[in-house]
Amino acid sequence: MPQSRINLLLVAEARAGRTVVRLKGGDPFVFGRGSEERDAALAAGIPVTVVPGISSAISVPGAAGIPVTARGVSKSFTVISGHDPFTEAELGHLAGIGGTLVVLMGVATLQQNVAGLLRHGLLPDTPAAIIERGFADTQRSTRATLGTLAAAARAAGCSNPAVIVIGSVAALGAGTDDIAALLPAAAR
C-alpha cells in the first residue's frame, strides 16, 4: 500500500472514532515513515502519541550475537540506508569514518557498495555479516569478509529484509546466529 494511502487510512479510521495503533518493526523514526504518518494525523487535527522502538540497526545484529560497538574493537557506528547505491563521495566518507558500518536493507545494492568501499580503502579482510529476517524464526546470518561478502550473499541467496554489518565487530559472536536458540522454549 503506498504511503499516501496509509496516511489517509490512519486519518479516516481515527475520524471514525477508532483508536488507531500503527505498529512498526524497529523505531518508526529510523528510516521509517513514522514522521510522515504523525504529520498526516496532526495536520488532520488528530492527536498522536509516538512510542519509540529499538532500531533494527542495533537489535538485529545483537540477536545474531554481534554488538555494534565493543570495547577495544569499535567505539562508534554509522547507520545508513542501503536502498540506493552510495555516491563516490559518500563511499569515500564511509570508508574513512572508522568504526562499524550498519546498512539497512542493502542487499540489492551490496555488490556496488562493497566494491566502492574497497575502492576507497576498506580492507578486503574486514569482517562483515548479513543478518536476514531479524527476530523471525527464520533469521539467518551470513558471515564473510568484505572482499568475499557479495559472493557469499549470492551463494546463500540473501535477500531483504536484512541488516549488513561491516567492521571488526562482525567477527564477534560467532555461534549465536540462531535466534530460535536464543528464545525461551515457550516462545519458539
N, C-alpha and C positions, 0 to 999 in steps of 0.2 A: 504494500500500500504506500503510495507516495506520501512524503512528509506533510504536504499541504492538506491532504485528506485526513491524516491522523489528527492534525491540529483542529480541523473542522469537527471531526467526530468527538474529540475531547470536549470541545466547547458545547456542542449540541447535547451531549449526554449530561453535562453539568447543568445546562439551562433547563433540561427536562427534570431536574431535581435529584438526579442521581449523584452519589458520591463516586468520583472517578479516581481510580488509582492507576497510574502508569508505572508499571514495574519494569525496570530496565536492568540488564545484566551489568555489573560493574558500577561505575559512577556515571550518572546521567550527564555530567558536565565535562567529562574527559572523552573527547572525540565522539560524543553522543549528541543527540538532538534535544537534550533537556532544556537548554535555554530557549530554543525555538518554541517548544511546547509551552513552557512557562510564559513566555512573552505573548503567545496567542491567547492564552487564558486570561492574562492580566489585561490585554487590550480589549477583551470582551467583558471586563469587569468581574471576572471570576477570581476569587481569592485562591492562592496556591501555597502549598507547603512543600518544600523540596527536602527530601531526606537523602543526604549524601550517601553514596555507596563506597565500596572499596574497589579501586580501579583494577581491572584485569591486568594492567601493566605490572602490578605488584603481586596480586593474588595468584594469578595463573603460574608465573614462574615459581612462586612459593609452593604451590601444590605439586610441582614437579621436583621440589627439593632445591630449587635454585634461588638464592637470595639475590636481589638486585644490587645490594651493596654488602660488603663483608670486610671486617677489619683487616687491614693489610693487603686486601685484594682489590677493592673498588670503593672509593669514597663518594661516588656520585653516579647518577643515572639520568639518562635523557630519554624521554618518551616521544616517539614520533609516529605519525600515521603513515602506513605503507601503501595506501590506496593508489597513489600516483608515484611514478619514479622520481627520485630526487634529482635536482639540477646539479650541474658540476660544482657550483658554488656551495650548495648545501652539502654535497658529498665531501668536499674539502673541509668544511667546518665540522661535520660529524666525525670524520676520520681523525681530526686533530683535537677533539674535545676531551678525550680520555674518559675513563670510567666505563660504565655499561650502557650499551645502546639497547633500547627496548622498542621493537617495531610492532605496532598493532595492525593486523590484517594485511600483512605484507607478502604473502606467498606469491601472488600474481606478479609482483614487481621484484621478487627476490633475486633473480639472475642479474638484472640490470643493476640493482643496488649493491649487491655483493661485488660485482665486477668494478663498480665505481669506488667502493670503499677500499678495495685492494689497489686500484689505480692511484688512489690518494694517500696511500701509505699504511693502511692497516695491514698487519702481517698475516700471511696465509694460515699460520698455525694458531691464530686467535681462536679460542674455544667459542662455540656457538651452539644454539639449540632452537628447535621449533617445537612449541607445545600447542597441539591442536585440541580443540573442543574442551577447553579448560573446565574442570569440575564436573564434566559429564562422565558417566560410567565408561565412556569410550575415549576418555582423554588418552593422548599418546604423545610421547616425546621422541624427537629425532635429534640426536646429538652428533656433532661433526666439528670440523674446524671451518673457519671462514672460507678457506680455499676449497673445501670439499662440500660446503653446505648446499649449494644449488644442485649438485649431482645427487647428494644424499636425499634431498627433498623430492627430486624427480623419482628416484628409485623407490622411495617409500610412498609415493603418491600423496604427498602432503597437500592439504587444502585449507582454506579459511573456513571457519574462524580459527585464527592461530595468533600466538604471540611468539615473536622471534627475539631471542636474547643473544647479543653479541658482546663478548668480553670475557675476561678471566673467570668471572663468577659462573659462567655456563659450564665449567668443568666441575663445579661443586654439586653435591647432592646426587651423584650417580647412584642408581639403585632405588631411588624413591619416586620413580616416574609413574608408578601405577596408583592412580587416585583411588581406585577401589580398595587397595590395601591400606590406604590412609583413613578410610571411613570406618566408623564403628559398624559392626556386623548388622545392627538393626537398620542402618541407613543404606545398605547395599541392595 
